[in-house]
């Protein structure tokens, strides 16, 4: 594809991605209003200017004694309608919880809550996002320096995916839309947008796209089947129970929430496998100049074996790491392994890992087969004694075709 055509296509994909977010947000946002169910307080960012007081109150509960610490301080608000205003607030540290919570000091950046009923400010938490944003900016900079154009495109694609989650998927659920449809729309949008932005309109992108969609579809069918077999209720923690209270008249389908979490969580790993296979086989195609379907498919399977081993570990360890606190808590309060591994929360975590793994298993041969079909050129004899300059020319032409 010519550079001018490639740029026009790139701009077209960006325009489509942005249009989807705009239209999707308008459709997904329903008529439900949760504002009445939110506590009557406003959140402000602030900087502590001075600490004006500190008291300790001993609490004796007979069998337990603790000390509550109350710190009074002044802070300057840095956002919102009251920006620049200096207010007085309190920071209370409960001794009963015995948490390693740092006391506020002058210069700390904090998040304050304002109680509309009592007209008082109170400490909510320290501002932590700034440090994370700096770390994220360094990562993005390294992505661009190392990946250059593709690194930049990866960042753009990631931005669109995150916006799709928060602008379309989440509003759709809170508005009472069909969660299964919202899940598929979000996943398909993420796959298509990512591959077209990062790779462009070529055989690699098409192969990876079709292989990934096939793997995700298989994972969705498997998860739907297992959802009924293991009889999930969706009540796995306090957060999921709280979702029911958002709209008691039309409660959120917790089983569908679990389905969505598994499929969206698996889509990233499945996409990685599909792209790795498609890209590797394209390089194999370039190196061999002429390859038939069988040789490309066989190479894809061999490459996939190496990718699959580490990818399975990545997927399973990621899920275990994200739920290690819950696993520790349930393990500590379980009298037996039977009780532990039949807990719905543990079952859901196991399904996350296994369903995603099955999706990758199918993605591997499917992508390899699609690559074999798309990468195989129509019969065109090339002499075996092709001079090296002509061989290099063929490779350059094939690379240019996919740029």
Order of alpha helices (4+ residues) and beta strands (2+ residues): alpha-beta-beta-beta-beta-beta-alpha-alpha-alpha-alpha-alpha-alpha-alpha-alpha-alpha-alpha-alpha
